[in-house]
């Protein structure tokens, strides 16, 4: 049989991906049988949420102390009386009020004026640059999370090290280090009764492995089979969020619930990635209520529930939101905003140096804007991502993760507690 460069195995809600014939991937079969059944529960974990579509950072983390903010947004600015103030100058959108408690206990921080040095306003290009970690370079084959897994192999002992939650493997996880894509944990039988569904999944992987004609396909199938077996052994058949946590309805709430479930299964999850879309607000964006408010309400409730559900485990977890760019300072003629430059991101968790807005705020004056219309980027997103990798996950060779750019600790924002 012919083996292509890209191997893909899918059964139920799991997909295993590997790009290329990397020795790390080929060698996994040699020690697969000796892996521990359950991984340590104190492993640092990073959860990345991509606000795909370019979130309006100015209405998410509101600079209510800037007169220009209200001058440029007469219809969509958040009234100062509605802003959840955090420091007298900035505040949370009122829909993020469920996160105020986390701000007060200093486990939530905002990073403003963060983004890419590349000036593109193309969603496709900017998302690609943020996921590959190489702004302006379109030929990059792999994502920065996958490169981290390639070059930092200390924890390369589980098929669940890097997991994307969704029907497809995200660009950020593409590369030669094995990654998983999970659309629905119920397909594994984690919350389902012991019925034929799980047996069919098991048989599918067994047949693929036993019938493989080459080492590469056998390794790929074995990896997927072991993932199912690990989840079968963990087998929390009736998952109930802890401490009365209630996730909001919708895709984001369900995804964060499943990430929490996988973390608690102790299968070795180190990095989880998920999309939450719907942030491209060109028309009728709204102010304290409306289109953007609804998306932020879901985000705030989902993050608050996740934090409550994980409880003490949050001491080893960082949740990072990201978006490809921000929106224009001035509202457009359709009561919305157009593609901009810098945006705001959130970092949540026990290791986070929270209760503050991080980054250098450039201001909204005309002379302070990027190309006269946008919030200027004062923090390269690679400095923020690099700090989290180094100080939270313990990455050493950041130059291998972000080729052509070495995040300098002198530029780290202090987002992670030393």
BELSUL-V993215 format. One record per residue. N is the residue number from 1. RES is the residue in one small letter. PHI is phi as a letter, one per 20 degrees, with the letter a starting at -180 (* if undefined). PSI is psi in whole degrees, -180 to 180 (NA if undefined). NEAR is the number of other ideal C-beta (glycine too) atoms within 10 Angstrom. Layout:
n={N;N}
res={RES;RES}
phi={PHI;PHI}
psi={PSI;PSI}
near={NEAR;NEAR}
//
This chain:
n={1;2;3;4;5;6;7;8;9;10;11;12;13;14;15;16;17;18;19;20;21;22;23;24;25;26;27;28;29;30;31;32;33;34;35;36;37;38;39;40;41;42;43;44;45;46;47;48;49;50;51;52;53;54;55;56;57;58;59;60;61;62;63;64;65;66;67;68;69;70;71;72;73;74;75;76;77;78;79;80;81;82;83;84;85;86;87;88;89;90;91;92;93;94;95;96;97;98;99;100;101;102;103;104;105;106;107;108;109;110;111;112;113;114;115;116;117;118;119;120;121;122;123;124;125;126;127;128;129;130;131;132;133;134;135;136;137;138;139;140;141;142;143;144;145;146;147;148;149;150;151;152;153;154;155;156;157;158;159;160;161;162;163;164;165;166;167;168;169;170;171;172;173;174;175;176;177;178;179;180;181;182;183;184;185;186;187;188;189;190;191;192;193;194;195;196;197;198;199;200;201;202;203;204;205;206;207;208;209;210;211;212;213;214;215;216;217;218;219;220;221;222;223;224;225;226;227;228;229;230;231;232;233;234;235;236;237;238;239;240;241;242;243;244;245;246;247;248;249;250;251;252;253;254;255;256;257;258;259;260;261;262;263;264;265;266;267;268;269;270;271;272;273;274;275;276;277;278;279;280;281;282;283;284;285;286;287;288;289;290;291;292;293;294;295;296;297;298;299;300;301;302;303;304;305;306;307;308;309;310;311;312;313;314;315;316;317;318;319;320;321;322;323;324;325;326;327;328;329;330;331;332;333;334;335;336;337;338;339;340;341;342;343;344;345;346;347;348;349;350;351;352;353;354;355;356;357;358;359;360;361;362;363;364;365;366;367;368;369;370;371;372;373;374;375;376;377;378;379;380;381;382;383;384;385;386;387;388;389;390;391;392;393;394;395;396;397;398;399;400;401;402;403;404;405;406;407;408;409;410;411;412;413;414;415;416;417;418}
res={x;x;x;x;x;x;x;x;x;x;x;x;x;x;x;x;x;x;x;x;x;x;x;x;x;x;x;x;x;x;x;x;x;x;x;x;x;x;x;x;x;x;x;x;x;x;x;x;x;x;x;x;x;x;x;x;x;x;x;x;x;x;x;x;x;x;x;x;x;x;x;x;x;x;x;x;x;x;x;x;x;x;x;x;x;x;x;x;x;x;x;x;x;x;x;x;x;x;x;x;x;x;x;x;x;x;x;x;x;x;x;x;x;x;x;x;x;x;x;x;x;x;x;x;x;x;x;x;x;x;x;x;x;x;x;x;x;x;x;x;x;x;x;x;x;x;x;x;x;x;x;x;x;x;x;x;x;x;x;x;x;x;x;x;x;x;x;x;x;x;x;x;x;x;x;x;x;x;x;x;x;x;x;x;x;x;x;x;x;x;x;x;x;x;x;x;x;x;x;x;x;x;x;x;x;x;x;x;x;x;x;x;x;x;x;x;x;x;x;x;x;x;x;x;x;x;x;x;x;x;x;x;x;x;x;x;x;x;x;x;x;x;x;x;x;x;x;x;x;x;x;x;x;x;x;x;x;x;x;x;x;x;x;x;x;x;x;x;x;x;x;x;x;x;x;x;x;x;x;x;x;x;x;x;x;x;x;x;x;x;x;x;x;x;x;x;x;x;x;x;x;x;x;x;x;x;x;x;x;x;x;x;x;x;x;x;x;x;x;x;x;x;x;x;x;x;x;x;x;x;x;x;x;x;x;x;x;x;x;x;x;x;x;x;x;x;x;x;x;x;x;x;x;x;x;x;x;x;x;x;x;x;x;x;x;x;x;x;x;x;x;x;x;x;x;x;x;x;x;x;x;x;x;x;x;x;x;x;x;x;x;x;x;x;x;x;x;x;x;x;x;x;x;x;x;x;x;x;x;x;x;x;x;x;x;x;x;x}
phi={*;e;d;e;f;d;d;c;c;c;b;m;e;d;c;d;c;b;d;n;d;f;g;g;f;f;f;f;f;f;d;g;f;d;f;f;f;c;e;g;e;e;f;f;c;d;d;d;d;e;e;f;p;n;f;f;f;f;e;e;d;e;e;f;e;d;g;f;g;f;f;e;c;f;d;d;f;e;g;g;f;e;f;e;f;c;b;n;d;d;b;e;g;g;f;e;g;g;e;g;g;f;f;f;e;m;d;c;c;d;d;d;l;d;r;e;f;f;e;g;d;e;g;g;f;f;f;f;f;f;e;e;m;c;g;n;d;e;e;f;e;c;e;f;f;f;f;g;f;f;e;d;d;g;d;e;c;b;f;d;f;c;c;e;d;q;f;c;f;f;g;f;d;f;q;e;f;g;c;d;c;c;e;b;f;f;f;e;n;f;d;e;f;f;c;f;g;f;f;f;f;f;f;f;f;f;f;f;f;f;e;f;e;c;f;f;f;f;f;f;f;f;g;f;f;f;f;f;f;f;f;f;f;f;l;f;f;c;f;c;g;f;l;m;f;c;f;f;f;o;f;f;f;f;f;f;f;f;f;f;f;f;f;f;f;l;e;n;f;d;c;d;c;b;e;c;e;n;d;e;e;f;c;l;f;n;d;f;c;p;f;f;g;f;f;f;f;f;f;f;f;f;f;f;f;f;f;f;f;f;l;f;f;f;f;d;c;c;d;c;e;b;b;f;a;d;c;f;f;e;f;e;f;d;l;c;c;d;f;d;c;f;c;c;c;d;c;c;q;g;f;f;e;e;m;b;e;e;n;e;f;e;n;d;f;g;f;e;e;e;l;m;b;c;f;f;e;d;c;f;g;f;f;f;f;f;f;f;f;f;e;d;e;n;f;d;e;f;f;f;e;d;f;n;b;d;g;e;g;f;e;f;e;n;f;d;f;f}
psi={158;133;119;171;-27;118;135;124;129;135;127;-125;8;139;134;133;143;136;122;174;54;134;-33;-42;-44;-31;-13;-30;-27;-32;8;-39;-19;7;146;150;-42;138;160;143;-9;14;132;140;140;128;119;127;119;112;80;129;-6;88;145;96;-27;-29;-8;-52;98;123;69;-10;1;113;-35;-29;-45;-31;-38;-10;65;-26;-27;-3;149;119;140;-30;-19;-20;138;92;142;-25;14;-20;-40;160;165;147;142;-25;-15;14;-33;-15;-4;-39;-37;-31;-44;-40;9;34;6;131;156;144;117;159;40;147;-158;143;-16;140;5;146;19;124;-49;-50;-45;-39;-42;-44;-40;-34;-32;-22;21;77;132;-5;112;-11;3;128;-28;167;159;-29;-41;-38;-38;-44;-33;-41;-14;95;11;-36;25;59;18;143;-10;21;-47;120;130;134;107;175;-14;154;125;157;-36;-23;-2;139;-170;-18;134;139;158;149;126;124;-36;116;-22;-25;-20;-8;13;-37;3;153;166;94;-169;-19;-50;-36;-39;-41;-47;-46;-37;-46;-39;-43;-41;-43;-48;-30;7;137;-5;159;-36;-48;-35;-44;-44;-46;-40;-40;-47;-41;-43;-34;-46;-42;-40;-42;-34;-41;-37;-52;55;88;-21;80;128;120;144;160;25;18;135;110;142;154;156;171;-43;-45;-43;-40;-46;-33;-43;-34;-43;-42;-42;-38;-45;-20;-10;49;9;20;126;-42;125;143;136;147;144;112;-180;28;8;83;72;-28;136;55;-37;172;-112;-25;162;-160;-53;-40;-42;-40;-41;-33;-44;-42;-47;-45;-39;-44;-40;-41;-42;-46;-42;-40;-44;-26;-125;-23;-20;-13;-18;15;136;129;127;126;150;156;150;-34;180;-154;166;151;-43;135;154;-176;-8;22;36;-161;152;177;133;-141;-92;157;-165;148;159;144;130;139;169;-38;-8;136;78;-170;25;157;116;161;161;119;122;-17;166;6;152;-42;-13;-6;157;123;29;6;-19;161;131;145;120;-11;116;130;-26;-28;-42;-50;-40;-40;-43;-41;-43;-49;-23;-51;-12;21;143;-47;80;-23;-30;-26;-40;80;138;0;121;109;129;124;-25;-20;-3;145;-13;27;-26;134;136;NA}
near={7;5;14;8;9;10;21;12;20;14;21;20;18;23;20;25;23;27;19;13;13;14;8;15;22;15;12;20;17;9;10;15;8;7;15;11;10;14;20;9;12;10;17;18;23;23;25;22;27;23;26;19;19;26;30;28;26;28;30;28;23;28;25;20;15;18;11;16;18;14;12;19;21;10;11;23;21;26;12;13;8;17;21;20;14;20;12;8;13;21;24;24;25;20;26;26;16;20;24;17;13;24;22;12;11;14;23;26;25;28;26;24;23;26;32;21;13;18;14;17;17;13;15;9;16;22;22;20;24;26;24;24;24;22;23;12;13;9;6;20;12;23;28;26;30;29;24;25;25;18;16;19;11;10;17;19;15;22;26;24;22;26;24;27;25;16;12;11;24;22;22;26;25;22;28;20;27;28;29;23;21;25;18;17;24;14;18;26;21;22;16;14;9;11;9;8;15;20;11;11;22;17;12;18;23;14;13;18;20;10;11;17;10;12;12;18;18;16;23;26;23;22;24;24;24;21;22;22;14;23;25;15;11;18;14;14;11;8;17;9;18;14;10;9;18;13;22;18;10;14;16;24;20;16;24;30;21;24;26;25;18;25;24;19;23;19;20;23;23;22;24;26;27;20;20;23;12;17;24;18;25;15;12;13;24;20;18;17;12;17;16;27;19;14;23;24;18;20;27;23;23;23;24;23;22;27;26;20;25;26;12;8;18;22;13;17;25;23;24;22;22;24;27;28;27;29;32;21;26;17;20;15;6;12;19;22;26;17;19;24;27;25;31;27;27;25;25;25;28;18;22;26;17;22;16;19;19;22;23;11;18;16;15;20;11;11;6;14;21;18;10;9;14;24;29;17;22;14;21;18;25;23;22;25;26;25;21;23;25;18;20;22;20;11;20;12;13;22;13;15;27;23;15;11;17;14;22;10;12;6;13;19;19;13;26;21;12;6}
//
